[in-house]
Amino acid sequence: MNSKKPLVTIHRKKDRFTKPKRQTQENHSSISGPSNELNDTQLKTMNKHSIDELNKIITNALGNTSDLKTEKVKIAEVDSIIFYLESVIELRELQKMFFNKETSFGNQKTSLDPQSEEEMENLCNDLFGGGRYQFIQTDDDVINHMLNGNIIMAIKTFPKFISINIPIENTRSIEEPSTQTVIRGPKDGFIEGYVTNQSLIRRRIRNSKLRFEEFTLGKDTKTKVAIGYMDGIANESIIEEVRKRLNKIKVSAIFESGNIEELISDKSSSVFPLALNTERPDTTAAHLIEGKICIIVDGSPFVLIVPAVFTDFFTSSEDYYNHFVMSSFLRVIRYLSFLIVLIVPSAYVGVLTYHQELIPTYLLLNIIAQREGVPFPAVVEVLLMELVFEILREAGIRMPRAVGQTVSIVGALVIGQAAAQAGIISNIMVIIVAITATANFVAPVYSLSAATRILRLILVPIAAFLGLYGVLLGLIVMVAHLASLRSFGVPYLAPIAPFSLKNQRDVIFRMPYWALNRRPTYLRTLDQPKNETMGSPTPPDMLRRNKG
């Protein structure tokens, strides 16, 4: 009768594996560049290395880093060793898996056939569960798996190495988005967790057509990047263009989705954002259903959506949760706010400098009375106040949250009031700057409001030299620039220019939800109908029914 023996035996010693002495020039020659990647000469199969040789290879590749740990273990009475980086794995799971495991072989064999991969698979299924382990064969795979939160286990009699996935989960909990808040709608937002963000999208699109493709970008950071799309809906040429641009990225580090956005945009010199960024999973899911592609970056709570058109930046997910009349009204407010931010400061300078006849007489007399004693011309007055407001806005963002908002509001009131009383600026100027600053934050996407601030500062000097003609000329140049932009081949002003009557149901005004039954034609989606054609429900004729 076979006696039961422990499946896993741990021999833990106070002294770890002795690390090799300072690397010689020969050892450094096997590491390619500062990223410590293994070169082609080291891509050998694992059965050509003993455990001691592998220990030396791993130590040479990772250097004498303090978080590299090794442990001697016995798997079914076979000498083995595990390697891991304790900074990227879940230590509790490691303790549970190896050091606190009380499992016996039972009536099975207590020795391993060094050539039987099937027997090793059965053993790994018993120890670690299916799907958590993987057999690997090259030195390069060993290093990459360790850096991604895997434990590498080497068994003396087995020609391959076993990679066990137990990455550390130290991301923050799911919270409400901080930059795109809504009154009615889901309150969950993306976080820095790569897999969590994918699950938030999957929760909303329970469809087998949803696809995710993974890329690894950044020579030094090895950042995981995924693209998501609806197979059979999204245009394949656009998907291929996204793949092509991501594969062309050759940089040392990727830390945030903003790095990706700048590297894949059609014209990086434009101040207008050519990719939509969002913290909201429901917004991302809605755009995927439309036929767009999302880009998820590990470590970033902002997901990119491409292709993006200009009207996307005036649309909020809350528009589809409220009545269509109220949603249309709010969209008109957003477009008007955009025009106010662009035109009001420069129009004030142009009218006050060249076109006083356009101002009503009593209003003109009040403005002249307020400006009496102001030492600066109108253009300097506007630029000075805009600069002061930008300083206060930036200070409010960078200061601690407990005092940041208070300081920015009080600072604006105190400085504006004090400057007006001191005769440095006029009261009308304080009102204009306040209205402009408030209207700037109406845009649902912050990246558009940042671009608008820059354009506003450009139009003010033009208005000082050319008056309202200069403002009009600047707006014409801006529209021409917008018409020339493309986002992954899609015109930036679509569906306004080129104009498409079919797509006007959800641009400036939103039609009832039951009427939005087609996807945008400018995306050239493979499956055009989105909803079945249906009309508005009508109340039944209860009187006729009762008579019958």
VOKOL-876029 format. One line per 10 residues: number of its first residue (from 0); their letters; for each residue x, y, z of C-alpha. Coordinates in Angstrom, 3 decimals, decimal comma, always signed. Layout:
! residues N
NUM = a = X/Y/Z ~ ...
! end
This chain:
! residues 548
0 = mnskkplvti = +0,000/+0,000/+0,000 ~ +1,383/+3,390/-1,004 ~ +2,033/+5,735/+1,861 ~ +0,805/+9,293/+1,514 ~ +3,537/+11,819/+1,053 ~ +3,279/+15,570/+0,825 ~ +2,883/+16,899/-2,666 ~ +4,840/+20,087/-2,002 ~ +7,722/+20,294/+0,424 ~ +9,381/+23,637/+1,177
10 = hrkkdrftkp = +13,000/+23,913/+2,220 ~ +13,280/+27,503/+3,390 ~ +16,644/+28,732/+4,496 ~ +17,690/+32,014/+5,905 ~ +20,265/+32,452/+3,204 ~ +18,826/+32,792/-0,296 ~ +20,569/+31,586/-3,382 ~ +23,959/+33,180/-3,523 ~ +23,878/+35,887/-6,122 ~ +26,795/+36,040/-8,534
20 = krqtqenhss = +29,533/+38,529/-8,093 ~ +29,688/+41,806/-9,978 ~ +28,873/+41,182/-13,611 ~ +31,752/+41,023/-15,995 ~ +31,801/+42,501/-19,460 ~ +30,923/+39,076/-20,881 ~ +27,785/+38,895/-18,792 ~ +26,766/+42,392/-19,850 ~ +27,136/+41,460/-23,478 ~ +24,202/+39,088/-23,139
30 = isgpsnelnd = +21,884/+41,894/-22,077 ~ +20,664/+44,224/-24,791 ~ +20,650/+47,887/-23,805 ~ +19,336/+49,569/-20,704 ~ +16,047/+47,678/-20,805 ~ +17,890/+44,479/-19,792 ~ +16,189/+42,490/-22,539 ~ +17,777/+39,248/-23,603 ~ +19,288/+39,214/-27,076 ~ +18,735/+36,575/-29,736
40 = tqlktmnkhs = +21,726/+34,488/-28,678 ~ +19,996/+33,731/-25,375 ~ +16,722/+32,551/-26,860 ~ +17,490/+28,928/-26,085 ~ +15,129/+26,236/-24,968 ~ +14,959/+25,650/-21,264 ~ +16,093/+22,044/-21,442 ~ +19,575/+23,330/-22,299 ~ +19,841/+25,066/-18,899 ~ +20,270/+23,587/-15,480
50 = idelnkiitn = +18,588/+25,224/-12,504 ~ +21,849/+26,880/-11,496 ~ +22,344/+28,249/-14,998 ~ +18,817/+29,621/-15,026 ~ +19,429/+31,276/-11,661 ~ +22,478/+33,013/-13,129 ~ +20,572/+34,091/-16,271 ~ +17,701/+35,582/-14,261 ~ +20,065/+37,377/-11,905 ~ +22,099/+38,779/-14,779
60 = algntsdlkt = +18,977/+39,989/-16,560 ~ +17,361/+41,587/-13,503 ~ +20,569/+42,662/-11,788 ~ +20,977/+42,582/-8,042 ~ +17,483/+43,922/-7,477 ~ +16,325/+43,497/-3,907 ~ +12,834/+42,230/-4,807 ~ +14,144/+39,170/-6,703 ~ +13,521/+36,138/-4,506 ~ +14,170/+32,427/-4,877
70 = ekvkiaevds = +12,887/+29,493/-2,854 ~ +13,843/+25,832/-2,856 ~ +10,848/+23,515/-2,999 ~ +10,163/+19,859/-3,639 ~ +7,411/+18,887/-6,038 ~ +6,539/+15,200/-5,651 ~ +9,978/+14,545/-4,125 ~ +11,706/+16,238/-7,059 ~ +14,110/+19,110/-6,359 ~ +12,668/+22,342/-7,688
80 = iifylesvie = +13,080/+26,068/-7,305 ~ +10,770/+29,048/-7,720 ~ +11,763/+32,551/-8,843 ~ +9,616/+35,647/-8,385 ~ +9,658/+39,404/-7,926 ~ +7,897/+40,055/-4,648 ~ +6,991/+43,608/-5,692 ~ +4,657/+42,477/-8,507 ~ +3,041/+39,316/-7,135 ~ +0,372/+38,740/-4,518
90 = lrelqkmffn = +2,373/+37,494/-1,544 ~ -0,698/+36,191/+0,291 ~ -1,566/+34,038/-2,684 ~ +2,014/+32,782/-2,807 ~ +1,879/+31,788/+0,854 ~ -1,444/+30,063/+0,331 ~ -0,283/+28,256/-2,794 ~ +3,053/+26,947/-1,562 ~ +3,913/+27,544/+2,050 ~ +0,536/+26,775/+3,660
100 = ketsfgnqkt = -0,624/+24,026/+1,313 ~ -1,489/+20,677/+2,887 ~ -2,046/+18,358/-0,003 ~ -0,925/+14,775/-0,416 ~ -0,317/+12,636/-3,438 ~ -2,695/+9,930/-2,248 ~ -2,401/+6,816/-4,367 ~ -0,697/+8,606/-7,267 ~ +2,951/+8,248/-8,103 ~ +5,316/+10,393/-6,061
110 = sldpqseeem = +7,859/+10,744/-8,862 ~ +7,613/+12,524/-12,167 ~ +8,396/+11,237/-15,611 ~ +10,786/+13,886/-17,017 ~ +9,361/+13,405/-20,511 ~ +5,658/+13,280/-19,663 ~ +4,083/+16,669/-20,203 ~ +0,635/+15,183/-19,681 ~ +1,592/+13,992/-16,206 ~ +2,969/+17,428/-15,396
120 = enlcndlfgg = -0,251/+19,072/-16,602 ~ -2,281/+16,856/-14,285 ~ +0,006/+17,763/-11,416 ~ -0,276/+21,503/-12,148 ~ -4,048/+21,250/-12,380 ~ -4,115/+19,683/-8,912 ~ -1,716/+22,254/-7,468 ~ -2,657/+25,517/-9,130 ~ -5,924/+24,996/-10,982 ~ -6,456/+25,175/-14,711
130 = gryqfiqtdd = -5,750/+28,417/-16,518 ~ -3,344/+29,849/-13,926 ~ -0,189/+28,223/-15,238 ~ +1,651/+28,032/-18,537 ~ +4,630/+26,080/-19,851 ~ +7,402/+28,263/-21,274 ~ +10,693/+27,428/-22,929 ~ +12,815/+30,519/-23,609 ~ +14,848/+32,789/-21,378 ~ +13,068/+35,819/-22,789
140 = dvinhmlngn = +9,690/+34,354/-21,773 ~ +10,952/+33,743/-18,242 ~ +11,949/+37,395/-17,756 ~ +8,783/+38,787/-19,339 ~ +6,513/+36,544/-17,272 ~ +8,272/+37,506/-14,052 ~ +7,915/+41,204/-14,840 ~ +4,185/+40,685/-15,458 ~ +3,534/+39,195/-12,029 ~ +4,222/+35,488/-12,578
150 = iimaiktfpk = +6,121/+32,941/-10,511 ~ +8,606/+30,815/-12,445 ~ +8,993/+27,256/-11,200 ~ +11,835/+25,036/-12,411 ~ +11,615/+21,276/-11,802 ~ +14,828/+19,381/-12,136 ~ +13,434/+16,495/-14,173 ~ +11,143/+18,516/-16,415 ~ +12,544/+20,124/-19,615 ~ +10,140/+23,126/-19,514
160 = fisinipien = +9,513/+25,793/-16,926 ~ +6,158/+26,551/-15,351 ~ +4,846/+30,116/-15,129 ~ +2,132/+30,665/-12,504 ~ +0,118/+33,872/-12,701 ~ -0,571/+35,637/-9,373 ~ -0,163/+39,386/-10,097 ~ -0,653/+41,897/-7,321 ~ -3,929/+43,813/-7,340 ~ -3,248/+47,198/-5,749
170 = trsieepstq = -5,506/+49,475/-7,798 ~ -8,102/+51,760/-6,254 ~ -11,738/+50,795/-6,033 ~ -14,279/+51,773/-8,676 ~ -15,501/+55,315/-8,055 ~ -17,550/+57,993/-9,766 ~ -15,651/+59,764/-12,581 ~ -14,134/+63,036/-11,423 ~ -14,119/+64,871/-14,769 ~ -17,360/+63,701/-16,422
180 = tvirgpkdgf = -20,056/+63,711/-13,766 ~ -23,749/+63,231/-14,489 ~ -26,931/+63,692/-12,489 ~ -28,759/+60,729/-13,990 ~ -26,808/+57,719/-15,150 ~ -24,268/+55,138/-13,948 ~ -21,839/+56,353/-11,305 ~ -18,992/+53,920/-11,922 ~ -15,861/+54,980/-13,770 ~ -12,696/+53,486/-15,165
190 = iegyvtnqsl = -9,726/+52,963/-12,863 ~ -6,027/+52,278/-13,403 ~ -6,668/+48,520/-13,533 ~ -6,288/+47,176/-17,055 ~ -8,446/+44,059/-16,613 ~ -11,029/+45,885/-14,495 ~ -11,640/+48,417/-17,260 ~ -12,257/+45,624/-19,735 ~ -14,717/+43,985/-17,339 ~ -16,640/+47,273/-16,950
200 = irrrirnskl = -17,152/+47,309/-20,711 ~ -18,058/+43,614/-20,821 ~ -20,661/+44,197/-18,130 ~ -22,494/+46,561/-20,491 ~ -21,955/+44,679/-23,760 ~ -22,708/+41,016/-23,157 ~ -22,124/+40,142/-26,767 ~ -19,804/+37,576/-28,288 ~ -18,897/+40,092/-31,009 ~ -16,981/+42,279/-28,560
210 = rfeeftlgkd = -13,283/+41,771/-29,220 ~ -10,131/+42,888/-27,388 ~ -6,652/+42,765/-28,901 ~ -3,572/+43,271/-26,743 ~ -0,359/+45,125/-27,555 ~ +2,781/+45,748/-25,519 ~ +4,222/+49,231/-26,044 ~ +7,222/+51,002/-24,560 ~ +10,700/+49,527/-24,782 ~ +11,339/+50,085/-21,081
220 = tktkvaigym = +7,874/+50,137/-19,510 ~ +6,301/+47,217/-21,445 ~ +2,868/+48,804/-21,017 ~ -0,160/+46,721/-21,916 ~ -2,483/+48,392/-24,403 ~ -5,701/+46,878/-25,737 ~ -8,053/+47,894/-28,502 ~ -11,723/+46,997/-28,269 ~ -14,280/+46,853/-31,067 ~ -17,443/+45,105/-32,173
230 = dgianesiie = -16,652/+42,455/-34,741 ~ -19,039/+42,594/-37,666 ~ -19,957/+46,225/-36,924 ~ -16,747/+48,286/-36,888 ~ -15,159/+48,934/-40,261 ~ -12,199/+46,605/-40,772 ~ -10,104/+49,241/-42,529 ~ -10,363/+51,548/-39,501 ~ -9,465/+48,679/-37,152 ~ -6,456/+47,841/-39,311
240 = evrkrlnkik = -5,383/+51,497/-39,294 ~ -5,494/+51,518/-35,489 ~ -3,391/+48,346/-35,377 ~ -0,918/+49,831/-37,844 ~ -0,436/+53,055/-35,876 ~ -0,022/+51,234/-32,572 ~ +2,545/+48,868/-34,070 ~ +4,518/+51,860/-35,364 ~ +4,982/+53,289/-31,858 ~ +8,655/+52,940/-30,922
250 = vsaifesgni = +9,188/+54,831/-27,679 ~ +10,875/+54,014/-24,402 ~ +7,883/+54,602/-22,120 ~ +4,077/+54,747/-22,155 ~ +2,532/+55,918/-18,887 ~ -0,893/+57,275/-19,829 ~ -3,401/+57,195/-22,663 ~ -2,400/+60,796/-23,462 ~ +0,951/+59,452/-24,704 ~ -0,887/+57,115/-27,079
260 = eelisdksss = -3,222/+59,900/-28,226 ~ -0,339/+62,139/-29,222 ~ +1,466/+59,346/-31,040 ~ -1,461/+58,141/-33,164 ~ -3,284/+61,414/-33,951 ~ -3,461/+62,376/-37,629 ~ -2,127/+65,900/-37,007 ~ -0,376/+66,286/-33,683 ~ +0,153/+70,036/-34,285 ~ -3,578/+70,782/-34,061
270 = vfplalnter = -4,894/+72,114/-30,748 ~ -8,165/+70,258/-31,286 ~ -8,277/+66,733/-29,820 ~ -8,522/+64,076/-32,524 ~ -9,338/+61,264/-30,096 ~ -12,101/+61,310/-27,523 ~ -11,066/+60,428/-23,972 ~ -13,526/+59,352/-21,312 ~ -13,661/+57,951/-17,796 ~ -17,143/+56,548/-18,303
280 = pdttaahlie = -17,726/+52,875/-19,248 ~ -21,250/+53,616/-20,492 ~ -19,911/+56,245/-22,911 ~ -17,303/+53,795/-24,180 ~ -19,884/+51,048/-24,642 ~ -22,205/+53,383/-26,553 ~ -19,437/+54,378/-28,964 ~ -18,481/+50,728/-29,491 ~ -22,062/+49,964/-30,460 ~ -21,882/+52,861/-32,932
290 = gkiciivdgs = -18,908/+51,168/-34,625 ~ -15,926/+52,967/-33,086 ~ -12,785/+51,561/-31,486 ~ -11,628/+52,084/-27,909 ~ -8,018/+52,016/-26,702 ~ -7,374/+50,918/-23,099 ~ -3,979/+51,647/-21,515 ~ -2,825/+49,856/-18,391 ~ -2,358/+52,372/-15,588 ~ -4,720/+55,006/-17,004
300 = pfvlivpavf = -8,370/+55,640/-16,054 ~ -8,959/+57,428/-19,373 ~ -9,974/+55,321/-22,374 ~ -9,476/+56,684/-25,892 ~ -12,213/+56,407/-28,513 ~ -11,415/+56,694/-32,226 ~ -12,319/+57,939/-34,727 ~ -13,598/+61,114/-33,082 ~ -15,539/+63,913/-34,744 ~ -16,036/+67,483/-33,540
310 = tdfftssedy = -19,637/+66,952/-32,431 ~ -18,620/+64,104/-30,093 ~ -17,097/+66,651/-27,708 ~ -20,490/+68,329/-27,173 ~ -22,288/+65,092/-26,364 ~ -22,729/+63,685/-22,872 ~ -23,924/+60,214/-21,955 ~ -26,632/+61,895/-19,879 ~ -28,214/+63,166/-23,108 ~ -29,590/+59,675/-23,696
320 = ynhfvmssfl = -30,929/+59,235/-20,162 ~ -33,091/+62,391/-20,114 ~ -36,033/+63,450/-22,258 ~ -34,937/+64,290/-25,789 ~ -36,309/+67,856/-25,579 ~ -34,212/+68,657/-22,502 ~ -31,176/+66,913/-24,027 ~ -31,494/+68,979/-27,199 ~ -31,791/+72,171/-25,162 ~ -28,621/+71,346/-23,203
330 = rvirylsfli = -26,720/+70,627/-26,410 ~ -27,693/+74,032/-27,801 ~ -26,403/+75,561/-24,557 ~ -23,069/+73,786/-25,043 ~ -22,661/+75,055/-28,597 ~ -23,575/+78,592/-27,524 ~ -21,089/+78,382/-24,654 ~ -18,376/+77,362/-27,110 ~ -19,109/+80,456/-29,218 ~ -19,190/+82,679/-26,113
340 = vlivpsayvg = -15,752/+81,465/-25,042 ~ -14,311/+82,110/-28,499 ~ -15,995/+85,382/-29,442 ~ -16,924/+87,447/-26,377 ~ -13,425/+88,580/-25,204 ~ -12,179/+89,298/-28,714 ~ -15,501/+90,937/-29,725 ~ -15,266/+93,210/-26,665 ~ -11,787/+94,323/-27,690 ~ -12,756/+94,780/-31,351
350 = vltyhqelip = -15,957/+96,733/-30,660 ~ -14,432/+98,949/-27,991 ~ -11,395/+99,716/-30,165 ~ -12,868/+100,138/-33,666 ~ -16,656/+99,777/-33,678 ~ -18,056/+101,912/-30,877 ~ -21,049/+102,762/-33,075 ~ -22,345/+99,209/-32,562 ~ -22,787/+99,749/-28,827 ~ -26,030/+101,412/-27,589
360 = tylllniiaq = -25,383/+104,968/-26,443 ~ -26,254/+104,543/-22,761 ~ -24,209/+101,329/-22,531 ~ -21,285/+103,008/-24,265 ~ -21,407/+105,929/-21,800 ~ -21,413/+103,499/-18,858 ~ -18,436/+101,596/-20,260 ~ -16,503/+104,833/-20,878 ~ -17,290/+105,988/-17,331 ~ -16,047/+102,696/-15,887
370 = regvpfpavv = -12,879/+102,802/-17,939 ~ -12,072/+106,337/-16,870 ~ -8,742/+106,185/-15,131 ~ -7,867/+102,672/-16,375 ~ -4,234/+102,969/-17,564 ~ -4,296/+100,073/-20,053 ~ -5,959/+99,653/-23,438 ~ -8,721/+97,074/-23,746 ~ -6,482/+94,363/-25,243 ~ -3,977/+94,577/-22,383
380 = evllmelvfe = -6,847/+94,587/-19,912 ~ -8,315/+91,386/-21,378 ~ -4,990/+89,550/-21,627 ~ -4,047/+90,586/-18,088 ~ -7,286/+89,286/-16,603 ~ -7,146/+86,083/-18,650 ~ -3,608/+85,462/-17,409 ~ -4,614/+86,067/-13,783 ~ -7,590/+83,720/-14,130 ~ -5,438/+80,976/-15,676
390 = ilreagirmp = -2,993/+81,286/-12,773 ~ -5,822/+80,995/-10,248 ~ -7,345/+78,043/-12,108 ~ -4,044/+76,185/-12,222 ~ -3,359/+76,962/-8,555 ~ -6,788/+75,639/-7,608 ~ -6,039/+72,356/-9,374 ~ -2,531/+71,852/-7,926 ~ -3,292/+72,860/-4,355 ~ -4,654/+70,344/-1,813
400 = ravgqtvsiv = -8,311/+69,592/-2,409 ~ -9,345/+70,867/+1,006 ~ -8,274/+74,424/+0,166 ~ -7,870/+74,474/-3,606 ~ -11,452/+75,310/-4,564 ~ -11,802/+77,879/-1,785 ~ -8,576/+79,637/-2,729 ~ -9,495/+79,792/-6,417 ~ -12,968/+81,264/-5,795 ~ -11,919/+83,688/-3,069
410 = galvigqaaa = -8,818/+84,666/-5,012 ~ -10,841/+85,454/-8,128 ~ -13,353/+87,558/-6,176 ~ -10,779/+89,389/-4,093 ~ -8,359/+90,070/-6,917 ~ -11,130/+91,078/-9,348 ~ -12,807/+93,371/-6,852 ~ -9,526/+94,870/-5,639 ~ -8,247/+95,422/-9,188 ~ -11,500/+97,142/-10,200
420 = qagiisnimv = -11,454/+99,426/-7,148 ~ -7,792/+100,246/-7,718 ~ -8,563/+101,359/-11,266 ~ -6,383/+98,720/-12,924 ~ -9,323/+97,140/-14,768 ~ -12,957/+98,033/-15,340 ~ -15,982/+96,317/-13,824 ~ -17,269/+95,266/-17,243 ~ -13,996/+93,416/-17,767 ~ -14,536/+91,378/-14,600
430 = iivaitatan = -17,999/+90,407/-15,853 ~ -16,691/+89,361/-19,284 ~ -13,902/+87,230/-17,841 ~ -16,305/+85,574/-15,369 ~ -18,847/+84,745/-18,091 ~ -16,140/+83,429/-20,399 ~ -14,527/+81,291/-17,699 ~ -17,857/+79,809/-16,650 ~ -18,888/+79,018/-20,224 ~ -15,546/+77,310/-20,794
440 = fvapvyslsa = -16,425/+74,565/-18,307 ~ -19,740/+73,701/-19,975 ~ -17,984/+71,378/-22,457 ~ -18,437/+67,731/-21,336 ~ -14,866/+66,844/-22,389 ~ -12,042/+68,764/-20,754 ~ -9,646/+68,433/-23,697 ~ -11,942/+70,588/-25,858 ~ -12,124/+73,345/-23,231 ~ -8,319/+73,401/-23,102
450 = atrilrlilv = -8,160/+73,923/-26,877 ~ -10,809/+76,649/-26,661 ~ -8,761/+78,634/-24,139 ~ -5,808/+78,731/-26,505 ~ -7,953/+79,898/-29,432 ~ -9,502/+82,599/-27,274 ~ -6,077/+84,043/-26,468 ~ -5,165/+84,010/-30,177 ~ -8,301/+85,867/-31,277 ~ -7,900/+88,728/-28,769
460 = piaaflglyg = -4,677/+90,214/-30,303 ~ -6,139/+89,770/-33,797 ~ -9,219/+91,757/-32,737 ~ -6,944/+94,495/-31,339 ~ -5,326/+94,988/-34,749 ~ -8,185/+94,292/-37,174 ~ -11,361/+94,692/-35,107 ~ -14,378/+92,510/-35,808 ~ -13,029/+91,807/-39,291 ~ -10,071/+90,130/-37,618
470 = vllglivmva = -12,386/+88,075/-35,408 ~ -14,351/+86,944/-38,463 ~ -11,145/+86,154/-40,346 ~ -9,866/+84,115/-37,397 ~ -13,109/+82,124/-37,228 ~ -12,934/+81,422/-40,982 ~ -9,384/+80,135/-40,620 ~ -10,453/+77,986/-37,657 ~ -13,339/+76,413/-39,598 ~ -11,046/+75,778/-42,575
480 = hlaslrsfgv = -8,585/+74,103/-40,240 ~ -11,357/+71,946/-38,757 ~ -12,500/+70,957/-42,244 ~ -8,968/+69,812/-43,094 ~ -8,632/+67,535/-40,076 ~ -9,125/+63,783/-40,216 ~ -9,435/+61,255/-37,425 ~ -8,328/+57,884/-38,778 ~ -9,551/+58,901/-42,205 ~ -12,937/+60,237/-41,018
490 = pylapiapfs = -13,624/+63,969/-41,651 ~ -13,472/+65,818/-38,348 ~ -16,571/+67,924/-39,075 ~ -18,719/+64,967/-40,163 ~ -21,685/+64,776/-40,469 ~ -21,894/+68,587/-40,853 ~ -19,157/+68,846/-43,475 ~ -19,580/+66,862/-45,636 ~ -23,239/+67,315/-44,824 ~ -25,321/+64,192/-44,327
500 = lknqrdvifr = -29,044/+64,606/-43,771 ~ -29,406/+61,027/-42,510 ~ -27,070/+61,693/-39,582 ~ -28,670/+64,930/-38,332 ~ -30,905/+63,100/-35,864 ~ -28,223/+63,120/-33,179 ~ -25,970/+66,134/-33,779 ~ -27,202/+69,499/-32,512 ~ -30,678/+68,218/-31,634 ~ -31,371/+64,715/-30,357
510 = mpywalnrrp = -34,370/+62,930/-31,749 ~ -36,358/+60,453/-29,605 ~ -34,453/+57,304/-28,765 ~ -36,749/+55,124/-30,827 ~ -35,914/+57,255/-33,898 ~ -32,137/+56,669/-33,607 ~ -32,204/+53,483/-35,638 ~ -29,091/+53,876/-37,814 ~ -25,386/+54,137/-37,140 ~ -23,397/+57,114/-38,499
520 = tylrtldqpk = -22,706/+56,631/-42,193 ~ -19,296/+58,349/-41,969 ~ -17,999/+55,364/-39,957 ~ -18,815/+53,021/-42,869 ~ -19,923/+50,297/-40,481 ~ -20,538/+46,788/-41,743 ~ -23,899/+46,492/-39,996 ~ -25,778/+49,750/-40,591 ~ -29,155/+49,359/-38,801 ~ -28,764/+49,812/-35,052
530 = netmgsptpp = -32,351/+49,526/-33,848 ~ -35,393/+48,018/-35,447 ~ -37,691/+50,561/-37,042 ~ -40,421/+51,419/-34,600 ~ -42,638/+54,368/-33,982 ~ -43,630/+56,172/-30,847 ~ -45,964/+54,121/-28,628 ~ -49,523/+55,457/-28,673 ~ -52,029/+55,090/-25,830 ~ -54,788/+52,529/-26,428
540 = dmlrrnkg = -58,336/+53,675/-27,036 ~ -59,758/+52,484/-23,719 ~ -63,240/+53,806/-24,480 ~ -63,507/+51,770/-27,687 ~ -62,129/+48,701/-25,941 ~ -64,713/+48,991/-23,169 ~ -67,520/+49,308/-25,725 ~ -66,340/+46,190/-27,452
! end
